[in-house]
Amino acid sequence: MAPSLDRPPFQADERTALIGWLDLQRRILRWKCEGLSEADAHRSVVPTSPMMTMAGLVSHMRWVEHTWLEVLFLGGDETQNPSFDETDEDADWRTDGVTLRQVLAEYEAQCVRSDEIVAAASLDDVGRHPGYRSAKANLRWMLIHLVEETGRHAGHADIVRELLDGTKGYY
């Protein structure tokens, strides 16, 4: 059964709209994983993109949120984030030996942490990490980017899920 997939209110203020659209895309990504077996969650259906599994998509998005809000915005330590592993460009997509349940729980925890960071800051606040040009963006820009990237990968999840077992649907 689909979770609540309501869009933000038509007359929402900027923060409510941004968070509402981001949360909708997050819910869609999680919803696409409902009812999957472990084998299907880790099965690649795109021969030219073997890391694009449902578990891989969720793992990647967990680390995307961490990158933008904990590392670039807050200025945190990137060494704990596999996205910054220069020896393996797909490190944040790898889920070998990790259950879908665990990947989803880690993503959920990261989303909660991201929401806390956003709630405590102004949309005009600028990132603090001195080592990355992208940290010069303000929180508004970062949230718009997170809406875009989460939506993009939720669309990938639509296709991957349909290729796995024929399940499709947005609402």
ZAKOLTI-715482 format. One record per residue (C-alpha): x, y, z; residue in one letter; chain; residue number from 1. Coordinates in steps of 0.5 Angstrom, whole numbers. Layout:
! ZAKOLTI-715482
<site><X>X</X><Y>Y</Y><Z>Z</Z><res>A</res><chain>A</chain><n>NUM</n></site>
...
This chain:
! ZAKOLTI-715482
<site><X>0</X><Y>0</Y><Z>0</Z><res>M</res><chain>A</chain><n>1</n></site>
<site><X>3</X><Y>7</Y><Z>-2</Z><res>A</res><chain>A</chain><n>2</n></site>
<site><X>5</X><Y>11</Y><Z>4</Z><res>P</res><chain>A</chain><n>3</n></site>
<site><X>2</X><Y>18</Y><Z>4</Z><res>S</res><chain>A</chain><n>4</n></site>
<site><X>4</X><Y>22</Y><Z>-2</Z><res>L</res><chain>A</chain><n>5</n></site>
<site><X>1</X><Y>28</Y><Z>-1</Z><res>D</res><chain>A</chain><n>6</n></site>
<site><X>4</X><Y>34</Y><Z>-4</Z><res>R</res><chain>A</chain><n>7</n></site>
<site><X>6</X><Y>41</Y><Z>0</Z><res>P</res><chain>A</chain><n>8</n></site>
<site><X>0</X><Y>46</Y><Z>0</Z><res>P</res><chain>A</chain><n>9</n></site>
<site><X>-1</X><Y>50</Y><Z>-6</Z><res>F</res><chain>A</chain><n>10</n></site>
<site><X>0</X><Y>56</Y><Z>-2</Z><res>Q</res><chain>A</chain><n>11</n></site>
<site><X>6</X><Y>54</Y><Z>3</Z><res>A</res><chain>A</chain><n>12</n></site>
<site><X>11</X><Y>59</Y><Z>5</Z><res>D</res><chain>A</chain><n>13</n></site>
<site><X>18</X><Y>57</Y><Z>2</Z><res>E</res><chain>A</chain><n>14</n></site>
<site><X>21</X><Y>53</Y><Z>7</Z><res>R</res><chain>A</chain><n>15</n></site>
<site><X>15</X><Y>49</Y><Z>8</Z><res>T</res><chain>A</chain><n>16</n></site>
<site><X>15</X><Y>48</Y><Z>0</Z><res>A</res><chain>A</chain><n>17</n></site>
<site><X>22</X><Y>46</Y><Z>0</Z><res>L</res><chain>A</chain><n>18</n></site>
<site><X>22</X><Y>41</Y><Z>6</Z><res>I</res><chain>A</chain><n>19</n></site>
<site><X>15</X><Y>38</Y><Z>3</Z><res>G</res><chain>A</chain><n>20</n></site>
<site><X>17</X><Y>37</Y><Z>-4</Z><res>W</res><chain>A</chain><n>21</n></site>
<site><X>24</X><Y>33</Y><Z>-1</Z><res>L</res><chain>A</chain><n>22</n></site>
<site><X>20</X><Y>29</Y><Z>4</Z><res>D</res><chain>A</chain><n>23</n></site>
<site><X>15</X><Y>27</Y><Z>-2</Z><res>L</res><chain>A</chain><n>24</n></site>
<site><X>21</X><Y>24</Y><Z>-6</Z><res>Q</res><chain>A</chain><n>25</n></site>
<site><X>24</X><Y>21</Y><Z>0</Z><res>R</res><chain>A</chain><n>26</n></site>
<site><X>17</X><Y>17</Y><Z>1</Z><res>R</res><chain>A</chain><n>27</n></site>
<site><X>17</X><Y>15</Y><Z>-6</Z><res>I</res><chain>A</chain><n>28</n></site>
<site><X>24</X><Y>12</Y><Z>-6</Z><res>L</res><chain>A</chain><n>29</n></site>
<site><X>22</X><Y>8</Y><Z>1</Z><res>R</res><chain>A</chain><n>30</n></site>
<site><X>15</X><Y>6</Y><Z>-2</Z><res>W</res><chain>A</chain><n>31</n></site>
<site><X>19</X><Y>3</Y><Z>-8</Z><res>K</res><chain>A</chain><n>32</n></site>
<site><X>22</X><Y>-2</Y><Z>-4</Z><res>C</res><chain>A</chain><n>33</n></site>
<site><X>16</X><Y>-4</Y><Z>0</Z><res>E</res><chain>A</chain><n>34</n></site>
<site><X>15</X><Y>-12</Y><Z>-1</Z><res>G</res><chain>A</chain><n>35</n></site>
<site><X>22</X><Y>-13</Y><Z>-4</Z><res>L</res><chain>A</chain><n>36</n></site>
<site><X>26</X><Y>-19</Y><Z>-3</Z><res>S</res><chain>A</chain><n>37</n></site>
<site><X>33</X><Y>-19</Y><Z>-1</Z><res>E</res><chain>A</chain><n>38</n></site>
<site><X>35</X><Y>-22</Y><Z>-7</Z><res>A</res><chain>A</chain><n>39</n></site>
<site><X>31</X><Y>-17</Y><Z>-11</Z><res>D</res><chain>A</chain><n>40</n></site>
<site><X>33</X><Y>-11</Y><Z>-7</Z><res>A</res><chain>A</chain><n>41</n></site>
<site><X>40</X><Y>-12</Y><Z>-9</Z><res>H</res><chain>A</chain><n>42</n></site>
<site><X>39</X><Y>-15</Y><Z>-16</Z><res>R</res><chain>A</chain><n>43</n></site>
<site><X>42</X><Y>-10</Y><Z>-22</Z><res>S</res><chain>A</chain><n>44</n></site>
<site><X>37</X><Y>-10</Y><Z>-28</Z><res>V</res><chain>A</chain><n>45</n></site>
<site><X>41</X><Y>-5</Y><Z>-32</Z><res>V</res><chain>A</chain><n>46</n></site>
<site><X>47</X><Y>-8</Y><Z>-35</Z><res>P</res><chain>A</chain><n>47</n></site>
<site><X>51</X><Y>-2</Y><Z>-36</Z><res>T</res><chain>A</chain><n>48</n></site>
<site><X>50</X><Y>0</Y><Z>-29</Z><res>S</res><chain>A</chain><n>49</n></site>
<site><X>51</X><Y>-5</Y><Z>-24</Z><res>P</res><chain>A</chain><n>50</n></site>
<site><X>51</X><Y>-1</Y><Z>-18</Z><res>M</res><chain>A</chain><n>51</n></site>
<site><X>44</X><Y>1</Y><Z>-19</Z><res>M</res><chain>A</chain><n>52</n></site>
<site><X>40</X><Y>-3</Y><Z>-15</Z><res>T</res><chain>A</chain><n>53</n></site>
<site><X>34</X><Y>-1</Y><Z>-10</Z><res>M</res><chain>A</chain><n>54</n></site>
<site><X>39</X><Y>-2</Y><Z>-4</Z><res>A</res><chain>A</chain><n>55</n></site>
<site><X>44</X><Y>2</Y><Z>-8</Z><res>G</res><chain>A</chain><n>56</n></site>
<site><X>39</X><Y>8</Y><Z>-10</Z><res>L</res><chain>A</chain><n>57</n></site>
<site><X>37</X><Y>8</Y><Z>-2</Z><res>V</res><chain>A</chain><n>58</n></site>
<site><X>45</X><Y>8</Y><Z>0</Z><res>S</res><chain>A</chain><n>59</n></site>
<site><X>47</X><Y>13</Y><Z>-5</Z><res>H</res><chain>A</chain><n>60</n></site>
<site><X>41</X><Y>18</Y><Z>-3</Z><res>M</res><chain>A</chain><n>61</n></site>
<site><X>43</X><Y>17</Y><Z>5</Z><res>R</res><chain>A</chain><n>62</n></site>
<site><X>50</X><Y>19</Y><Z>3</Z><res>W</res><chain>A</chain><n>63</n></site>
<site><X>48</X><Y>25</Y><Z>-1</Z><res>V</res><chain>A</chain><n>64</n></site>
<site><X>44</X><Y>28</Y><Z>4</Z><res>E</res><chain>A</chain><n>65</n></site>
<site><X>50</X><Y>27</Y><Z>9</Z><res>H</res><chain>A</chain><n>66</n></site>
<site><X>54</X><Y>30</Y><Z>4</Z><res>T</res><chain>A</chain><n>67</n></site>
<site><X>50</X><Y>36</Y><Z>3</Z><res>W</res><chain>A</chain><n>68</n></site>
<site><X>48</X><Y>38</Y><Z>10</Z><res>L</res><chain>A</chain><n>69</n></site>
<site><X>53</X><Y>35</Y><Z>15</Z><res>E</res><chain>A</chain><n>70</n></site>
<site><X>59</X><Y>36</Y><Z>11</Z><res>V</res><chain>A</chain><n>71</n></site>
<site><X>58</X><Y>42</Y><Z>6</Z><res>L</res><chain>A</chain><n>72</n></site>
<site><X>53</X><Y>46</Y><Z>10</Z><res>F</res><chain>A</chain><n>73</n></site>
<site><X>56</X><Y>44</Y><Z>17</Z><res>L</res><chain>A</chain><n>74</n></site>
<site><X>63</X><Y>43</Y><Z>15</Z><res>G</res><chain>A</chain><n>75</n></site>
<site><X>63</X><Y>36</Y><Z>18</Z><res>G</res><chain>A</chain><n>76</n></site>
<site><X>68</X><Y>31</Y><Z>17</Z><res>D</res><chain>A</chain><n>77</n></site>
<site><X>68</X><Y>28</Y><Z>10</Z><res>E</res><chain>A</chain><n>78</n></site>
<site><X>72</X><Y>22</Y><Z>12</Z><res>T</res><chain>A</chain><n>79</n></site>
<site><X>66</X><Y>18</Y><Z>14</Z><res>Q</res><chain>A</chain><n>80</n></site>
<site><X>62</X><Y>18</Y><Z>8</Z><res>N</res><chain>A</chain><n>81</n></site>
<site><X>64</X><Y>13</Y><Z>2</Z><res>P</res><chain>A</chain><n>82</n></site>
<site><X>62</X><Y>19</Y><Z>-3</Z><res>S</res><chain>A</chain><n>83</n></site>
<site><X>69</X><Y>22</Y><Z>-2</Z><res>F</res><chain>A</chain><n>84</n></site>
<site><X>73</X><Y>15</Y><Z>-3</Z><res>D</res><chain>A</chain><n>85</n></site>
<site><X>77</X><Y>17</Y><Z>-9</Z><res>E</res><chain>A</chain><n>86</n></site>
<site><X>79</X><Y>10</Y><Z>-10</Z><res>T</res><chain>A</chain><n>87</n></site>
<site><X>72</X><Y>7</Y><Z>-11</Z><res>D</res><chain>A</chain><n>88</n></site>
<site><X>67</X><Y>12</Y><Z>-15</Z><res>E</res><chain>A</chain><n>89</n></site>
<site><X>61</X><Y>7</Y><Z>-13</Z><res>D</res><chain>A</chain><n>90</n></site>
<site><X>63</X><Y>6</Y><Z>-6</Z><res>A</res><chain>A</chain><n>91</n></site>
<site><X>56</X><Y>10</Y><Z>-3</Z><res>D</res><chain>A</chain><n>92</n></site>
<site><X>52</X><Y>5</Y><Z>-8</Z><res>W</res><chain>A</chain><n>93</n></site>
<site><X>55</X><Y>-1</Y><Z>-5</Z><res>R</res><chain>A</chain><n>94</n></site>
<site><X>51</X><Y>-5</Y><Z>-1</Z><res>T</res><chain>A</chain><n>95</n></site>
<site><X>54</X><Y>-12</Y><Z>-1</Z><res>D</res><chain>A</chain><n>96</n></site>
<site><X>53</X><Y>-16</Y><Z>6</Z><res>G</res><chain>A</chain><n>97</n></site>
<site><X>48</X><Y>-10</Y><Z>8</Z><res>V</res><chain>A</chain><n>98</n></site>
<site><X>40</X><Y>-12</Y><Z>9</Z><res>T</res><chain>A</chain><n>99</n></site>
<site><X>35</X><Y>-7</Y><Z>5</Z><res>L</res><chain>A</chain><n>100</n></site>
<site><X>32</X><Y>-6</Y><Z>12</Z><res>R</res><chain>A</chain><n>101</n></site>
<site><X>39</X><Y>-4</Y><Z>15</Z><res>Q</res><chain>A</chain><n>102</n></site>
<site><X>40</X><Y>1</Y><Z>9</Z><res>V</res><chain>A</chain><n>103</n></site>
<site><X>33</X><Y>4</Y><Z>9</Z><res>L</res><chain>A</chain><n>104</n></site>
<site><X>34</X><Y>5</Y><Z>17</Z><res>A</res><chain>A</chain><n>105</n></site>
<site><X>40</X><Y>8</Y><Z>16</Z><res>E</res><chain>A</chain><n>106</n></site>
<site><X>37</X><Y>13</Y><Z>10</Z><res>Y</res><chain>A</chain><n>107</n></site>
<site><X>31</X><Y>14</Y><Z>15</Z><res>E</res><chain>A</chain><n>108</n></site>
<site><X>36</X><Y>16</Y><Z>21</Z><res>A</res><chain>A</chain><n>109</n></site>
<site><X>40</X><Y>21</Y><Z>16</Z><res>Q</res><chain>A</chain><n>110</n></site>
<site><X>33</X><Y>24</Y><Z>13</Z><res>C</res><chain>A</chain><n>111</n></site>
<site><X>32</X><Y>25</Y><Z>21</Z><res>V</res><chain>A</chain><n>112</n></site>
<site><X>38</X><Y>28</Y><Z>22</Z><res>R</res><chain>A</chain><n>113</n></site>
<site><X>38</X><Y>33</Y><Z>15</Z><res>S</res><chain>A</chain><n>114</n></site>
<site><X>31</X><Y>35</Y><Z>18</Z><res>D</res><chain>A</chain><n>115</n></site>
<site><X>34</X><Y>37</Y><Z>24</Z><res>E</res><chain>A</chain><n>116</n></site>
<site><X>40</X><Y>41</Y><Z>21</Z><res>I</res><chain>A</chain><n>117</n></site>
<site><X>35</X><Y>45</Y><Z>16</Z><res>V</res><chain>A</chain><n>118</n></site>
<site><X>30</X><Y>46</Y><Z>22</Z><res>A</res><chain>A</chain><n>119</n></site>
<site><X>36</X><Y>50</Y><Z>26</Z><res>A</res><chain>A</chain><n>120</n></site>
<site><X>38</X><Y>54</Y><Z>20</Z><res>A</res><chain>A</chain><n>121</n></site>
<site><X>36</X><Y>60</Y><Z>16</Z><res>S</res><chain>A</chain><n>122</n></site>
<site><X>35</X><Y>58</Y><Z>8</Z><res>L</res><chain>A</chain><n>123</n></site>
<site><X>40</X><Y>64</Y><Z>7</Z><res>D</res><chain>A</chain><n>124</n></site>
<site><X>46</X><Y>61</Y><Z>11</Z><res>D</res><chain>A</chain><n>125</n></site>
<site><X>52</X><Y>59</Y><Z>7</Z><res>V</res><chain>A</chain><n>126</n></site>
<site><X>55</X><Y>52</Y><Z>8</Z><res>G</res><chain>A</chain><n>127</n></site>
<site><X>62</X><Y>52</Y><Z>12</Z><res>R</res><chain>A</chain><n>128</n></site>
<site><X>66</X><Y>47</Y><Z>9</Z><res>H</res><chain>A</chain><n>129</n></site>
<site><X>73</X><Y>50</Y><Z>7</Z><res>P</res><chain>A</chain><n>130</n></site>
<site><X>75</X><Y>45</Y><Z>2</Z><res>G</res><chain>A</chain><n>131</n></site>
<site><X>69</X><Y>45</Y><Z>-3</Z><res>Y</res><chain>A</chain><n>132</n></site>
<site><X>67</X><Y>50</Y><Z>-7</Z><res>R</res><chain>A</chain><n>133</n></site>
<site><X>60</X><Y>47</Y><Z>-7</Z><res>S</res><chain>A</chain><n>134</n></site>
<site><X>60</X><Y>49</Y><Z>0</Z><res>A</res><chain>A</chain><n>135</n></site>
<site><X>59</X><Y>56</Y><Z>-2</Z><res>K</res><chain>A</chain><n>136</n></site>
<site><X>52</X><Y>55</Y><Z>-3</Z><res>A</res><chain>A</chain><n>137</n></site>
<site><X>46</X><Y>57</Y><Z>1</Z><res>N</res><chain>A</chain><n>138</n></site>
<site><X>42</X><Y>52</Y><Z>5</Z><res>L</res><chain>A</chain><n>139</n></site>
<site><X>36</X><Y>54</Y><Z>0</Z><res>R</res><chain>A</chain><n>140</n></site>
<site><X>40</X><Y>52</Y><Z>-6</Z><res>W</res><chain>A</chain><n>141</n></site>
<site><X>42</X><Y>46</Y><Z>-3</Z><res>M</res><chain>A</chain><n>142</n></site>
<site><X>35</X><Y>44</Y><Z>-1</Z><res>L</res><chain>A</chain><n>143</n></site>
<site><X>33</X><Y>45</Y><Z>-8</Z><res>I</res><chain>A</chain><n>144</n></site>
<site><X>39</X><Y>41</Y><Z>-11</Z><res>H</res><chain>A</chain><n>145</n></site>
<site><X>37</X><Y>35</Y><Z>-6</Z><res>L</res><chain>A</chain><n>146</n></site>
<site><X>29</X><Y>36</Y><Z>-8</Z><res>V</res><chain>A</chain><n>147</n></site>
<site><X>32</X><Y>35</Y><Z>-15</Z><res>E</res><chain>A</chain><n>148</n></site>
<site><X>37</X><Y>29</Y><Z>-14</Z><res>E</res><chain>A</chain><n>149</n></site>
<site><X>32</X><Y>25</Y><Z>-10</Z><res>T</res><chain>A</chain><n>150</n></site>
<site><X>27</X><Y>26</Y><Z>-15</Z><res>G</res><chain>A</chain><n>151</n></site>
<site><X>31</X><Y>24</Y><Z>-20</Z><res>R</res><chain>A</chain><n>152</n></site>
<site><X>33</X><Y>18</Y><Z>-16</Z><res>H</res><chain>A</chain><n>153</n></site>
<site><X>26</X><Y>16</Y><Z>-14</Z><res>A</res><chain>A</chain><n>154</n></site>
<site><X>25</X><Y>16</Y><Z>-22</Z><res>G</res><chain>A</chain><n>155</n></site>
<site><X>30</X><Y>11</Y><Z>-23</Z><res>H</res><chain>A</chain><n>156</n></site>
<site><X>27</X><Y>7</Y><Z>-17</Z><res>A</res><chain>A</chain><n>157</n></site>
<site><X>21</X><Y>7</Y><Z>-21</Z><res>D</res><chain>A</chain><n>158</n></site>
<site><X>24</X><Y>4</Y><Z>-27</Z><res>I</res><chain>A</chain><n>159</n></site>
<site><X>28</X><Y>-1</Y><Z>-23</Z><res>V</res><chain>A</chain><n>160</n></site>
<site><X>22</X><Y>-3</Y><Z>-19</Z><res>R</res><chain>A</chain><n>161</n></site>
<site><X>18</X><Y>-4</Y><Z>-26</Z><res>E</res><chain>A</chain><n>162</n></site>
<site><X>24</X><Y>-8</Y><Z>-29</Z><res>L</res><chain>A</chain><n>163</n></site>
<site><X>25</X><Y>-13</Y><Z>-22</Z><res>L</res><chain>A</chain><n>164</n></site>
<site><X>17</X><Y>-15</Y><Z>-22</Z><res>D</res><chain>A</chain><n>165</n></site>
<site><X>13</X><Y>-11</Y><Z>-26</Z><res>G</res><chain>A</chain><n>166</n></site>
<site><X>10</X><Y>-6</Y><Z>-20</Z><res>T</res><chain>A</chain><n>167</n></site>
<site><X>9</X><Y>1</Y><Z>-22</Z><res>K</res><chain>A</chain><n>168</n></site>
<site><X>5</X><Y>7</Y><Z>-20</Z><res>G</res><chain>A</chain><n>169</n></site>
<site><X>6</X><Y>14</Y><Z>-17</Z><res>Y</res><chain>A</chain><n>170</n></site>
<site><X>0</X><Y>15</Y><Z>-13</Z><res>Y</res><chain>A</chain><n>171</n></site>
